[in-house]
Amino acid sequence: MLSIGKNYPVAISTLGNSELADKISELKSNGLSIVGKTETENIGVEKIIKNILAVPSIKYLMLCGADSEGHYSGNTLLSLWENGVDHKMRVIASKGKNPVLSNSSPQEVDVFRNQIEVIDMIGCEDLSKILESLGELSEKAENSCNSNSNSIDNCTLENEETEKPLILSFDTVKTVKTFDTVETIETEEKDPNKVKLDKAGYFVIVPKADSNMIFVEHYSYNNQLLRIIKGNDSRNIYWTVIENGWITELSHAAYLGKELAIAEMSMEQGFKYVQDKA
C-alpha cells in the first residue's frame, strides 16, 4: 500500500482494480492514508490488517472497484468486519474459497475490527463518487477528533504537506507485528556455471515475431534433437514441458520459465531475444 498522509483517516482498497488504485494515488487527496488493490481473501486481507494496524489514525476502510471473482476479497473484508472469525481463523460468512487468516491472531482481528469502519462501495469505479465519499469521511473523522479532543497522533492533520502516495498493493507484505517473527533469508550470488544439469536434456528457445510463435527445441545432452514444442505464449509451453516430464530439475524449470517470459516479451516489444546461460 502507498502511504499518503501518515495521520490521515481513510484507507482505500480497490479490490481487483489496480488501475483505479493508480488513479486515486495520483490525486494525492487530503484524508487518504493508504491505497491499493486486494485480490485474495486470505493473504490479501491479512496485508490489509497488518497495514491498517500499523497506522492508528486510519478509521475508515473504503472498498471500491470490482470484487475479485472466486476470491471475493471485498465480501470477505465486509464479513470480517461484521462477523469476525471462527476458532479456525476462518472469516465467518465469507463467500471466498479459502478465507482463512493463517498469519493473523484473534487479537489482531479484534483490534482491526474495533479500529475501523468498513465503507461498502464495492462495484463503484466512478472516481468522482469515490473522492466525494473520501472527502465526507475525512471531514467526519476530523469533526469526531475535534469533539473528542483526541491526541494529534490519531487525528487528521490539516494542510499537512504530503508526497505522492506510494502505490502499494494490499497484497504486498508489510513487516509488522506477527511478520516480525517470520524468518527472512538473504539470497546468495549463484555461479551459473555450477548449475546442476538436467538429465532430461536442455532447451533452445527461438521466438519468431512474424508468426507470433515461440519454438522450443529440446535436445539430449549428446545434442540429439528430441522434439520441438511450439506455442504463442510462454505459459502453455512451460506447462506442456512440465506435464510431459521433459524437465526434471526445479532450477531448470525456473530457468525455462524466466527465459520463455523474456522471449514472449521480445515479440511484444520488438527487441532481439538472446537466450541467457543457466
Backbone as JSON, one array per atom type, in Angstrom:
{
  "sequence": "MLSIGKNYPVAISTLGNSELADKISELKSNGLSIVGKTETENIGVEKIIKNILAVPSIKYLMLCGADSEGHYSGNTLLSLWENGVDHKMRVIASKGKNPVLSNSSPQEVDVFRNQIEVIDMIGCEDLSKILESLGELSEKAENSCNSNSNSIDNCTLENEETEKPLILSFDTVKTVKTFDTVETIETEEKDPNKVKLDKAGYFVIVPKADSNMIFVEHYSYNNQLLRIIKGNDSRNIYWTVIENGWITELSHAAYLGKELAIAEMSMEQGFKYVQDKA",
  "N": [[0.81, -1.18, 0.0], [0.3, 2.31, -0.55], [1.64, 5.07, 1.13], [0.17, 8.08, 2.07], [-0.75, 10.42, 3.68], [0.5, 10.41, 6.85], [-1.04, 10.69, 9.09], [-3.62, 10.57, 8.27], [-7.13, 9.62, 7.89], [-8.34, 7.67, 6.22], [-8.34, 4.61, 4.45], [-8.12, 3.01, 1.31], [-9.24, 0.3, -0.54], [-9.08, -0.96, -3.72], [-9.81, -3.39, -4.5], [-10.03, -5.75, -7.0], [-9.12, -4.02, -8.95], [-6.44, -2.63, -10.16], [-5.7, -0.45, -11.73], [-7.46, 1.56, -10.99], [-6.59, 2.07, -8.4], [-4.11, 3.22, -8.99], [-4.94, 5.61, -10.24], [-6.31, 6.93, -8.18], [-4.25, 7.31, -6.32], [-2.58, 9.07, -7.66], [-3.82, 11.48, -7.36], [-3.38, 12.46, -4.83], [-5.02, 13.03, -2.58], [-6.34, 14.88, 0.18], [-6.81, 13.44, 3.35], [-6.55, 10.79, 2.63], [-4.86, 7.97, 3.57], [-3.64, 5.46, 2.85], [-3.6, 3.46, -0.15], [-4.57, 0.83, -2.33], [-4.72, -2.31, -4.18], [-6.64, -5.3, -3.53], [-6.65, -8.6, -3.92], [-6.92, -11.23, -2.99], [-8.61, -13.48, -0.7], [-7.42, -14.25, 1.61], [-4.36, -14.03, 2.14], [-4.24, -11.44, 0.99], [-6.22, -10.04, 2.45], [-5.1, -10.26, 4.97], [-2.86, -8.64, 4.66], [-4.04, -6.16, 4.53], [-4.99, -5.96, 7.15], [-2.52, -5.92, 8.57], [-1.29, -3.58, 7.54], [-3.14, -1.55, 8.23], [-3.27, -1.75, 11.03], [-0.78, -0.8, 11.57], [-1.04, 1.88, 11.26], [-2.47, 3.9, 13.26], [-4.16, 6.08, 12.95], [-5.97, 5.57, 10.96], [-9.34, 5.27, 10.35], [-11.34, 4.52, 8.68], [-12.11, 2.13, 6.2], [-12.41, 2.04, 2.9], [-14.09, 0.23, 0.43], [-13.9, -0.33, -2.94], [-14.27, -0.56, -6.56], [-14.27, -3.47, -8.75], [-15.15, -6.57, -7.28], [-12.97, -9.33, -6.68], [-13.32, -12.16, -8.64], [-14.29, -15.36, -7.47], [-12.33, -15.24, -5.37], [-13.4, -13.14, -3.85], [-12.56, -10.89, -2.22], [-13.49, -8.42, -1.31], [-16.07, -8.96, -0.29], [-15.21, -10.67, 1.72], [-13.75, -8.97, 3.4], [-15.8, -7.28, 4.3], [-17.38, -9.21, 5.62], [-15.56, -10.02, 7.56], [-15.3, -7.69, 9.13], [-17.93, -7.42, 10.02], [-18.58, -9.91, 11.18], [-16.34, -11.26, 12.19], [-13.99, -13.92, 12.99], [-13.93, -17.55, 13.06], [-13.06, -20.27, 15.33], [-11.05, -21.45, 13.92], [-9.86, -19.46, 12.57], [-11.17, -18.74, 10.29], [-12.92, -16.59, 8.17], [-16.06, -15.6, 9.07], [-18.99, -16.29, 7.28], [-17.99, -15.5, 4.83], [-17.8, -15.37, 1.24], [-15.63, -16.24, -0.11], [-13.21, -18.62, -1.47], [-11.24, -19.69, 0.24], [-11.1, -18.33, 2.92], [-9.19, -18.04, 5.15], [-7.3, -16.83, 7.8], [-4.34, -17.36, 8.28], [-1.97, -16.2, 9.15], [-2.5, -14.34, 11.06], [-3.58, -13.18, 14.3], [-6.24, -13.82, 16.71], [-6.43, -11.62, 18.4], [-5.33, -9.52, 16.88], [-7.24, -9.38, 14.85], [-9.47, -8.56, 16.35], [-8.65, -6.01, 17.25], [-8.34, -4.72, 14.79], [-11.01, -4.79, 13.8], [-12.25, -3.16, 15.68], [-10.92, -0.79, 15.32], [-11.53, 0.3, 12.81], [-14.09, 1.39, 10.44], [-15.85, -0.21, 7.93], [-16.48, 0.84, 4.69], [-18.8, 0.25, 2.33], [-18.47, 0.29, -0.95], [-18.38, -1.42, -3.01], [-17.94, -2.4, -6.33], [-18.23, 0.13, -7.34], [-16.67, 2.29, -9.55], [-16.46, 4.84, -10.2], [-14.69, 7.66, -10.22], [-15.22, 10.25, -9.28], [-17.32, 9.87, -7.44], [-16.06, 8.26, -5.58], [-14.06, 9.99, -4.61], [-15.69, 11.96, -3.56], [-16.9, 10.58, -1.44], [-14.6, 10.03, 0.03], [-13.87, 12.63, 0.84], [-16.04, 13.23, 2.52], [-15.77, 11.3, 4.54], [-13.27, 12.0, 5.57], [-13.84, 14.54, 6.61], [-15.74, 13.83, 8.5], [-14.19, 12.28, 10.25], [-12.43, 14.23, 11.16], [-14.13, 16.02, 12.48], [-15.04, 14.36, 14.49], [-12.67, 13.89, 15.8], [-12.05, 16.44, 16.77], [-14.23, 16.93, 18.46], [-13.92, 14.99, 20.35], [-11.49, 15.54, 21.41], [-9.11, 14.15, 20.81], [-5.74, 12.78, 20.79], [-3.15, 14.26, 18.79], [-1.85, 12.42, 17.25], [-3.7, 10.6, 16.44], [-5.42, 11.9, 14.79], [-6.63, 13.65, 11.87], [-4.37, 15.65, 10.13], [-4.62, 18.94, 9.25], [-3.77, 20.58, 6.22], [-1.37, 19.29, 5.99], [1.71, 18.73, 4.49], [2.14, 16.58, 1.84], [3.63, 13.78, 0.16], [3.63, 12.27, -3.12], [1.42, 9.53, -3.07], [2.52, 6.35, -2.12], [2.18, 3.63, -4.2], [1.05, 0.76, -3.17], [0.34, -2.49, -3.17], [-2.26, -4.05, -1.34], [-1.73, -6.64, -1.16], [0.93, -6.76, -0.81], [3.64, -7.56, 1.3], [3.81, -6.15, 4.45], [6.0, -5.56, 6.95], [5.1, -6.03, 9.97], [4.12, -6.52, 13.37], [3.08, -9.85, 13.7], [4.56, -10.67, 11.5], [7.12, -9.99, 12.01], [8.31, -12.09, 13.24], [8.78, -14.0, 11.4], [11.06, -15.92, 9.53], [13.56, -14.4, 7.54], [15.27, -14.8, 4.57], [18.34, -14.06, 3.13], [19.3, -13.77, -0.22], [21.89, -15.5, -2.06], [24.66, -14.98, -4.26], [24.72, -16.88, -7.16], [26.69, -19.13, -9.02], [26.39, -19.36, -12.39], [27.67, -21.25, -13.91], [27.83, -23.48, -12.41], [25.48, -24.79, -12.22], [23.27, -27.5, -11.66], [23.04, -30.05, -14.01], [20.28, -30.99, -16.07], [19.08, -34.19, -16.41], [17.22, -34.78, -18.29], [17.72, -33.28, -20.49], [18.32, -30.3, -22.55], [17.18, -26.96, -23.52], [16.55, -24.97, -26.4], [15.54, -21.81, -27.22], [13.49, -20.21, -29.52], [12.08, -17.43, -30.54], [9.66, -16.27, -32.88], [8.7, -13.5, -34.25], [7.28, -12.77, -36.54], [5.41, -14.75, -37.02], [4.27, -14.84, -34.61], [4.95, -16.84, -32.77], [6.52, -19.07, -30.47], [9.22, -21.17, -30.61], [10.5, -24.07, -29.18], [13.27, -25.92, -28.91], [14.09, -29.13, -27.96], [16.79, -30.81, -26.69], [18.85, -33.71, -26.22], [21.66, -34.45, -24.02], [23.65, -35.33, -25.64], [23.38, -33.84, -27.77], [21.31, -34.49, -29.51], [18.39, -33.78, -31.3], [15.36, -33.94, -29.79], [12.65, -33.18, -29.77], [10.32, -30.62, -30.87], [8.71, -27.99, -29.38], [5.98, -25.85, -29.73], [4.31, -22.7, -29.43], [2.16, -19.86, -28.74], [2.38, -18.47, -26.4], [4.19, -18.14, -23.33], [3.36, -19.47, -21.03], [1.7, -21.72, -21.71], [3.59, -23.24, -23.03], [5.62, -23.86, -21.08], [4.08, -25.32, -19.29], [3.33, -27.49, -20.85], [5.81, -28.71, -21.21], [6.44, -29.38, -18.54], [4.28, -31.05, -17.77], [4.65, -33.22, -19.42], [6.91, -34.36, -18.47], [9.41, -33.58, -19.4], [11.33, -32.16, -18.16], [13.31, -32.17, -15.29], [14.63, -31.0, -13.16], [14.22, -28.61, -10.61], [15.5, -26.1, -10.66], [16.1, -25.88, -13.33], [13.54, -25.79, -14.43], [12.69, -23.33, -13.38], [14.49, -21.64, -14.66], [13.76, -22.08, -17.38], [11.14, -21.08, -17.41], [11.64, -18.35, -16.86], [13.2, -17.59, -19.11], [11.43, -18.11, -21.23], [9.44, -16.25, -20.68], [10.84, -13.86, -21.16], [11.39, -14.21, -23.87], [8.8, -14.18, -24.94], [8.11, -11.55, -24.27], [9.92, -10.21, -25.88], [8.86, -10.49, -28.42], [6.52, -9.04, -28.15], [7.43, -6.46, -27.57], [9.37, -5.91, -29.41], [12.2, -6.25, -29.28], [15.47, -7.79, -29.64], [15.82, -11.17, -28.87], [18.04, -12.85, -26.77], [19.16, -15.82, -25.65], [19.8, -16.55, -22.3], [22.55, -17.88, -20.36], [22.33, -20.7, -18.14]],
  "CA": [[0.0, 0.0, 0.0], [1.06, 3.54, -0.64], [1.37, 5.97, 2.21], [-0.01, 9.45, 1.6], [-0.59, 11.24, 4.87], [0.66, 9.4, 7.91], [-2.07, 10.87, 10.1], [-4.92, 10.66, 7.61], [-8.03, 8.61, 8.47], [-9.02, 6.79, 5.27], [-7.63, 3.66, 3.59], [-8.97, 2.57, 0.21], [-8.88, -0.88, -1.31], [-9.81, -1.02, -4.99], [-10.06, -4.81, -4.72], [-9.33, -6.32, -8.15], [-8.85, -2.99, -9.97], [-5.17, -1.97, -9.86], [-5.66, 0.83, -12.44], [-8.19, 2.53, -10.17], [-5.69, 2.43, -7.3], [-3.12, 4.15, -9.55], [-5.59, 6.9, -10.49], [-6.59, 7.56, -6.89], [-2.99, 7.71, -5.68], [-2.02, 10.22, -8.38], [-4.52, 12.72, -6.98], [-2.82, 12.91, -3.55], [-6.15, 13.67, -1.91], [-6.31, 15.02, 1.64], [-7.62, 12.46, 4.06], [-6.23, 9.43, 2.23], [-3.62, 7.49, 4.17], [-3.05, 4.42, 2.02], [-4.49, 2.96, -1.18], [-4.0, -0.3, -3.07], [-5.67, -3.35, -4.56], [-6.67, -6.51, -2.69], [-7.24, -9.61, -4.78], [-7.15, -12.54, -2.37], [-9.45, -13.48, 0.5], [-6.64, -14.68, 2.77], [-3.14, -13.22, 2.26], [-4.56, -10.05, 0.7], [-6.94, -9.48, 3.59], [-4.15, -10.14, 6.08], [-2.0, -7.48, 4.43], [-4.83, -5.01, 4.93], [-4.97, -5.91, 8.61], [-1.2, -5.5, 9.03], [-1.06, -2.18, 7.17], [-4.0, -0.65, 8.99], [-2.84, -1.76, 12.42], [0.46, -0.02, 11.67], [-1.38, 3.32, 11.15], [-3.62, 4.04, 14.17], [-5.06, 7.17, 12.57], [-6.95, 5.11, 9.99], [-10.63, 4.96, 10.96], [-12.28, 4.04, 7.67], [-11.59, 1.35, 5.08], [-13.37, 2.11, 1.8], [-13.96, -0.82, -0.57], [-14.47, 0.06, -4.22], [-13.78, -1.39, -7.64], [-14.91, -4.77, -8.89], [-14.65, -7.61, -6.4], [-12.24, -10.36, -7.41], [-14.14, -13.35, -8.79], [-13.76, -16.55, -6.81], [-11.72, -14.88, -4.09], [-14.33, -12.26, -3.13], [-11.84, -10.21, -1.14], [-14.34, -7.37, -0.77], [-17.06, -9.6, 0.57], [-14.51, -11.23, 2.88], [-13.45, -7.86, 4.32], [-17.06, -6.9, 4.93], [-17.75, -10.28, 6.54], [-14.62, -9.97, 8.68], [-15.66, -6.55, 9.98], [-19.25, -7.63, 10.61], [-18.76, -11.19, 11.89], [-15.12, -11.79, 12.79], [-13.5, -15.23, 12.56], [-14.24, -18.65, 13.96], [-11.91, -20.76, 16.1], [-10.01, -21.85, 12.98], [-9.45, -18.22, 11.9], [-11.9, -18.62, 9.03], [-13.82, -15.44, 8.21], [-17.43, -16.09, 9.13], [-19.94, -15.89, 6.24], [-17.32, -15.05, 3.61], [-18.08, -16.13, 0.02], [-14.36, -16.62, -0.7], [-12.92, -20.05, -1.5], [-10.43, -20.11, 1.38], [-10.89, -17.11, 3.71], [-8.58, -18.41, 6.43], [-6.23, -15.88, 8.11], [-3.36, -18.21, 8.96], [-0.85, -15.42, 9.67], [-3.02, -13.32, 11.97], [-4.06, -13.67, 15.58], [-7.57, -13.31, 17.07], [-6.28, -10.3, 18.99], [-5.16, -8.57, 15.78], [-8.54, -9.24, 14.2], [-10.33, -7.77, 17.24], [-8.2, -4.61, 17.21], [-8.67, -4.24, 13.45], [-12.46, -4.56, 13.7], [-12.62, -2.04, 16.54], [-10.25, 0.44, 14.88], [-12.04, 0.89, 11.57], [-15.42, 1.14, 9.9], [-15.73, -0.56, 6.51], [-17.43, 1.55, 3.84], [-19.08, -0.64, 1.21], [-18.73, 0.86, -2.27], [-17.95, -2.47, -3.93], [-18.52, -2.25, -7.66], [-18.14, 1.53, -7.78], [-15.4, 2.68, -10.15], [-16.64, 6.25, -10.54], [-13.68, 8.37, -9.44], [-15.82, 11.41, -8.61], [-18.08, 9.39, -6.29], [-15.09, 7.78, -4.59], [-13.44, 11.16, -4.0], [-16.72, 12.62, -2.74], [-17.01, 9.8, -0.2], [-13.35, 10.25, 0.75], [-13.96, 13.93, 1.5], [-17.02, 13.15, 3.61], [-15.19, 10.51, 5.63], [-12.2, 12.79, 6.17], [-14.48, 15.58, 7.42], [-16.37, 13.16, 9.64], [-13.13, 11.9, 11.18], [-11.87, 15.44, 11.76], [-15.11, 16.52, 13.43], [-15.02, 13.44, 15.62], [-11.42, 14.12, 16.5], [-12.15, 17.72, 17.47], [-15.23, 16.84, 19.52], [-13.43, 14.09, 21.4], [-10.17, 16.03, 21.87], [-8.13, 13.06, 20.71], [-4.36, 13.2, 20.59], [-2.88, 14.61, 17.4], [-1.37, 11.24, 16.53], [-4.82, 9.83, 15.93], [-6.31, 12.81, 14.1], [-6.2, 14.15, 10.58], [-3.66, 16.92, 10.2], [-4.97, 19.84, 8.16], [-2.69, 21.24, 5.5], [-0.11, 18.56, 6.07], [2.34, 18.58, 3.18], [2.3, 15.15, 1.58], [4.25, 13.38, -1.08], [2.81, 11.38, -3.93], [1.23, 8.3, -2.34], [3.23, 5.15, -2.59], [1.24, 2.59, -4.6], [1.49, -0.49, -2.55], [-0.79, -3.41, -3.15], [-2.54, -4.63, -0.03], [-1.16, -7.99, -1.19], [2.35, -6.65, -0.55], [3.94, -7.8, 2.71], [4.32, -5.07, 5.28], [6.55, -6.29, 8.08], [4.67, -5.52, 11.27], [3.53, -7.48, 14.29], [3.48, -11.25, 13.63], [5.51, -10.92, 10.43], [8.46, -9.77, 12.54], [8.84, -13.36, 13.74], [8.99, -14.92, 10.27], [12.45, -15.92, 9.08], [13.85, -13.77, 6.25], [16.52, -15.34, 4.05], [19.02, -13.23, 2.13], [19.78, -14.59, -1.33], [23.32, -15.5, -2.33], [25.02, -15.0, -5.67], [24.93, -18.23, -7.64], [27.53, -19.24, -10.21], [25.61, -20.06, -13.43], [28.46, -22.34, -14.47], [27.79, -24.62, -11.5], [24.11, -25.27, -12.12], [23.15, -28.95, -11.85], [22.48, -30.35, -15.32], [19.05, -31.77, -16.08], [19.31, -35.41, -17.18], [16.23, -34.85, -19.36], [18.19, -32.54, -21.65], [18.33, -28.84, -22.48], [16.23, -26.33, -24.43], [16.93, -23.8, -27.17], [14.29, -21.06, -27.41], [13.54, -19.41, -30.75], [10.85, -16.7, -30.81], [9.51, -15.77, -34.25], [7.68, -12.46, -34.15], [6.46, -12.69, -37.75], [4.3, -15.69, -36.89], [3.84, -14.74, -33.22], [5.11, -18.16, -32.19], [7.78, -19.4, -29.81], [9.63, -22.56, -30.85], [11.45, -24.55, -28.18], [13.92, -27.16, -29.34], [14.52, -29.92, -26.81], [17.92, -31.65, -27.06], [19.53, -34.53, -25.22], [23.0, -33.89, -23.78], [24.57, -35.67, -26.73], [22.99, -32.9, -28.83], [20.3, -35.04, -30.41], [17.11, -33.09, -31.22], [14.34, -34.87, -29.35], [11.32, -32.7, -30.15], [10.13, -29.17, -30.92], [7.45, -27.55, -28.78], [5.67, -24.5, -30.2], [3.12, -22.07, -28.87], [2.23, -18.4, -28.83], [2.6, -17.85, -25.1], [5.16, -18.88, -22.52], [2.71, -20.31, -20.01], [1.3, -23.01, -22.26], [4.79, -24.01, -23.39], [6.29, -24.48, -19.95], [3.21, -26.34, -18.71], [3.43, -28.67, -21.7], [7.09, -29.34, -20.87], [6.36, -29.95, -17.19], [3.3, -32.14, -17.7], [5.16, -34.38, -20.16], [8.09, -34.87, -17.8], [10.61, -33.29, -20.19], [12.23, -31.39, -17.32], [13.34, -32.9, -14.02], [15.28, -30.2, -12.12], [13.48, -27.39, -10.29], [16.25, -24.92, -11.11], [15.95, -25.85, -14.78], [12.18, -25.33, -14.69], [12.66, -21.89, -13.11], [15.24, -21.01, -15.76], [12.97, -22.14, -18.6], [10.03, -20.12, -17.27], [12.19, -17.0, -16.99], [13.61, -17.34, -20.48], [10.23, -18.08, -22.07], [8.78, -14.96, -20.44], [11.6, -12.84, -21.87], [11.17, -14.44, -25.29], [7.46, -13.68, -25.25], [8.17, -10.09, -24.18], [10.68, -9.69, -27.02], [7.95, -10.42, -29.56], [5.55, -7.99, -27.89], [8.04, -5.13, -27.51], [10.2, -5.71, -30.57], [13.66, -6.29, -29.09], [16.08, -9.06, -30.01], [15.96, -12.1, -27.76], [19.27, -13.63, -26.68], [18.98, -16.74, -24.55], [20.83, -16.46, -21.26], [23.06, -19.15, -19.84], [21.59, -21.1, -16.95]],
  "C": [[0.85, 1.24, 0.0], [0.67, 4.48, 0.45], [1.25, 7.38, 1.68], [0.18, 10.41, 2.75], [-0.56, 10.34, 6.08], [-0.41, 9.52, 8.98], [-3.46, 11.0, 9.5], [-5.78, 9.46, 7.95], [-8.61, 7.57, 7.52], [-8.03, 5.9, 4.52], [-8.61, 3.21, 2.53], [-8.39, 1.3, -0.39], [-9.74, -0.89, -2.57], [-10.03, -2.47, -5.42], [-9.33, -5.32, -5.95], [-8.91, -5.31, -9.2], [-7.58, -2.22, -9.62], [-5.09, -0.6, -10.55], [-6.37, 1.92, -11.64], [-7.34, 2.99, -8.99], [-4.65, 3.43, -7.79], [-3.72, 5.54, -9.71], [-5.84, 7.64, -9.18], [-5.32, 8.09, -6.25], [-2.4, 8.95, -6.34], [-2.63, 11.54, -7.91], [-4.05, 13.28, -5.64], [-3.87, 13.63, -2.7], [-5.95, 13.75, -0.4], [-7.25, 13.99, 2.26], [-7.26, 11.02, 3.75], [-4.87, 9.02, 2.77], [-2.92, 6.49, 3.29], [-4.08, 3.93, 1.0], [-3.8, 1.81, -1.91], [-5.08, -1.29, -3.43], [-5.6, -4.51, -3.56], [-7.37, -7.59, -3.47], [-7.62, -10.89, -4.06], [-7.86, -12.42, -1.02], [-8.69, -13.95, 1.74], [-5.4, -13.81, 2.95], [-3.43, -11.75, 2.01], [-5.26, -9.36, 1.85], [-5.99, -9.3, 4.77], [-3.22, -8.94, 5.9], [-2.73, -6.18, 4.77], [-4.8, -4.86, 6.45], [-3.64, -5.37, 9.11], [-0.95, -4.02, 8.74], [-1.88, -1.22, 8.02], [-3.63, -0.62, 10.46], [-1.57, -0.94, 12.62], [0.2, 1.48, 11.6], [-2.63, 3.57, 11.99], [-4.6, 5.13, 13.78], [-6.15, 6.72, 11.6], [-8.23, 4.66, 10.71], [-11.62, 4.37, 9.97], [-11.53, 3.25, 6.6], [-12.67, 1.33, 4.01], [-13.07, 1.01, 0.79], [-14.65, -0.37, -1.85], [-13.83, -0.78, -5.32], [-14.5, -2.73, -7.68], [-14.3, -5.79, -7.94], [-14.0, -8.71, -7.24], [-13.06, -11.65, -7.44], [-13.47, -14.56, -8.12], [-13.2, -16.24, -5.44], [-12.67, -14.05, -3.22], [-13.65, -11.58, -1.94], [-12.68, -9.11, -0.5], [-15.39, -7.93, 0.16], [-16.43, -10.15, 1.83], [-14.19, -10.13, 3.9], [-14.71, -7.37, 5.04], [-17.48, -7.94, 5.98], [-16.84, -10.28, 7.78], [-15.01, -8.87, 9.66], [-16.98, -6.82, 10.71], [-19.31, -8.85, 11.54], [-17.53, -11.73, 12.59], [-14.72, -13.13, 12.21], [-13.94, -16.31, 13.54], [-12.97, -19.16, 14.63], [-10.78, -21.25, 15.21], [-9.5, -20.68, 12.16], [-10.05, -18.12, 10.49], [-12.9, -17.48, 9.16], [-15.26, -15.93, 8.09], [-18.28, -15.45, 8.03], [-19.28, -15.32, 4.99], [-17.69, -15.96, 2.43], [-16.8, -16.64, -0.63], [-14.1, -18.13, -0.6], [-12.18, -20.51, -0.25], [-10.1, -18.9, 2.26], [-10.35, -17.39, 5.11], [-7.36, -17.51, 6.66], [-5.16, -16.58, 8.94], [-2.23, -17.43, 9.61], [-1.28, -14.3, 10.6], [-3.49, -13.97, 13.26], [-5.47, -13.15, 15.84], [-7.51, -11.91, 17.65], [-6.12, -9.22, 17.91], [-6.49, -8.32, 15.07], [-9.47, -8.36, 15.04], [-9.95, -6.29, 17.19], [-8.56, -3.98, 15.87], [-10.16, -3.89, 13.34], [-12.91, -3.38, 14.54], [-12.05, -0.72, 16.05], [-10.98, 1.11, 13.72], [-13.53, 0.6, 11.35], [-15.24, 0.86, 8.41], [-16.86, 0.12, 5.73], [-17.61, 0.75, 2.55], [-19.45, 0.16, -0.04], [-18.27, -0.14, -3.34], [-18.69, -2.35, -5.25], [-18.43, -0.85, -8.21], [-16.74, 1.81, -8.32], [-15.45, 4.12, -10.66], [-15.73, 7.08, -9.64], [-14.29, 9.53, -8.67], [-16.6, 10.99, -7.36], [-17.14, 8.9, -5.18], [-14.45, 8.95, -3.86], [-14.43, 11.92, -3.13], [-16.87, 11.9, -1.4], [-15.76, 9.98, 0.66], [-13.39, 11.57, 1.52], [-14.92, 13.91, 2.68], [-16.46, 12.39, 4.8], [-14.09, 11.28, 6.34], [-12.77, 13.87, 7.08], [-15.12, 14.98, 8.67], [-15.34, 12.8, 10.69], [-12.57, 13.13, 11.89], [-12.82, 16.02, 12.8], [-15.14, 15.67, 14.69], [-13.79, 13.65, 16.47], [-11.51, 15.39, 17.34], [-13.1, 17.63, 18.65], [-14.76, 15.99, 20.68], [-12.09, 14.5, 21.97], [-9.14, 14.93, 21.88], [-6.73, 13.62, 20.55], [-4.11, 13.41, 19.12], [-2.41, 13.41, 16.6], [-2.5, 10.45, 15.89], [-5.81, 10.69, 15.15], [-5.73, 13.2, 12.74], [-5.49, 15.48, 10.77], [-4.03, 17.77, 9.01], [-3.73, 20.44, 7.55], [-1.35, 20.54, 5.64], [0.46, 18.41, 4.68], [2.64, 17.1, 2.95], [3.0, 14.93, 0.26], [3.27, 12.53, -1.87], [2.68, 10.04, -3.21], [1.98, 7.14, -2.95], [2.2, 4.09, -2.95], [1.75, 1.27, -4.08], [0.29, -1.4, -2.47], [-1.0, -3.91, -1.72], [-2.01, -6.05, 0.03], [0.34, -7.96, -0.96], [2.61, -6.82, 0.94], [4.42, -6.52, 3.36], [4.77, -5.71, 6.58], [6.18, -5.6, 9.39], [4.13, -6.69, 12.07], [4.01, -8.91, 14.01], [4.49, -11.52, 12.53], [6.95, -10.69, 10.9], [9.11, -11.09, 12.96], [9.13, -14.36, 12.62], [10.43, -14.79, 9.77], [12.57, -15.28, 7.69], [15.22, -14.25, 5.78], [17.08, -14.43, 2.99], [19.57, -14.14, 1.03], [21.29, -14.46, -1.5], [23.55, -15.53, -3.84], [25.35, -16.42, -6.09], [25.76, -18.22, -8.92], [26.76, -20.01, -11.28], [26.36, -21.22, -14.06], [28.43, -23.6, -13.61], [26.37, -25.13, -11.28], [24.07, -26.77, -12.42], [22.44, -29.22, -13.18], [21.24, -31.24, -15.17], [19.26, -33.0, -16.97], [18.33, -35.55, -18.35], [16.64, -34.06, -20.59], [18.17, -31.03, -21.45], [17.45, -28.27, -23.59], [16.87, -25.13, -25.14], [15.64, -23.09, -27.56], [14.44, -20.13, -28.61], [12.2, -18.71, -30.95], [10.82, -16.19, -32.25], [8.34, -14.79, -34.28], [6.77, -12.42, -35.36], [5.26, -13.63, -37.7], [3.71, -15.68, -35.48], [3.88, -16.11, -32.53], [6.47, -18.28, -31.52], [8.04, -20.88, -30.06], [10.69, -22.93, -29.82], [11.99, -25.9, -28.62], [14.48, -27.88, -28.11], [15.59, -30.93, -27.26], [18.34, -32.54, -25.9], [20.94, -33.96, -25.04], [24.07, -34.46, -24.71], [24.18, -34.93, -28.0], [22.05, -33.49, -29.88], [18.99, -34.29, -30.22], [16.02, -34.11, -30.92], [12.95, -34.47, -29.84], [11.34, -31.18, -30.27], [8.75, -28.86, -30.35], [7.18, -26.13, -29.28], [4.37, -24.0, -29.58], [3.26, -20.57, -28.97], [2.27, -17.71, -27.48], [3.44, -18.76, -24.22], [4.49, -19.86, -21.56], [2.35, -21.68, -20.55], [2.5, -23.88, -22.63], [5.4, -24.66, -22.15], [5.41, -25.51, -19.25], [3.24, -27.62, -19.53], [4.71, -29.44, -21.38], [7.01, -30.05, -19.52], [5.45, -31.18, -17.16], [3.76, -33.4, -18.43], [6.44, -34.95, -19.55], [9.38, -34.63, -18.56], [11.59, -32.39, -19.44], [12.17, -32.0, -15.93], [13.97, -32.13, -12.88], [14.49, -28.92, -11.88], [14.18, -26.14, -10.8], [16.13, -24.76, -12.62], [14.56, -25.35, -15.17], [12.06, -23.83, -14.46], [13.36, -21.12, -14.22], [14.4, -20.97, -17.03], [11.81, -21.15, -18.55], [10.49, -18.69, -17.46], [12.51, -16.67, -18.44], [12.42, -17.27, -21.44], [9.49, -16.76, -21.9], [9.49, -13.84, -21.18], [11.42, -12.97, -23.38], [9.81, -13.91, -25.74], [7.44, -12.15, -25.25], [8.9, -9.5, -25.39], [9.8, -9.57, -28.26], [6.95, -9.27, -29.38], [6.17, -6.6, -28.01], [9.07, -4.89, -28.62], [11.7, -5.66, -30.34], [14.17, -7.7, -29.4], [16.26, -9.93, -28.77], [17.27, -12.86, -27.87], [19.16, -14.52, -25.46], [20.16, -16.68, -23.58], [21.33, -17.84, -20.89], [22.37, -19.44, -18.52], [22.16, -20.47, -15.7]]
}
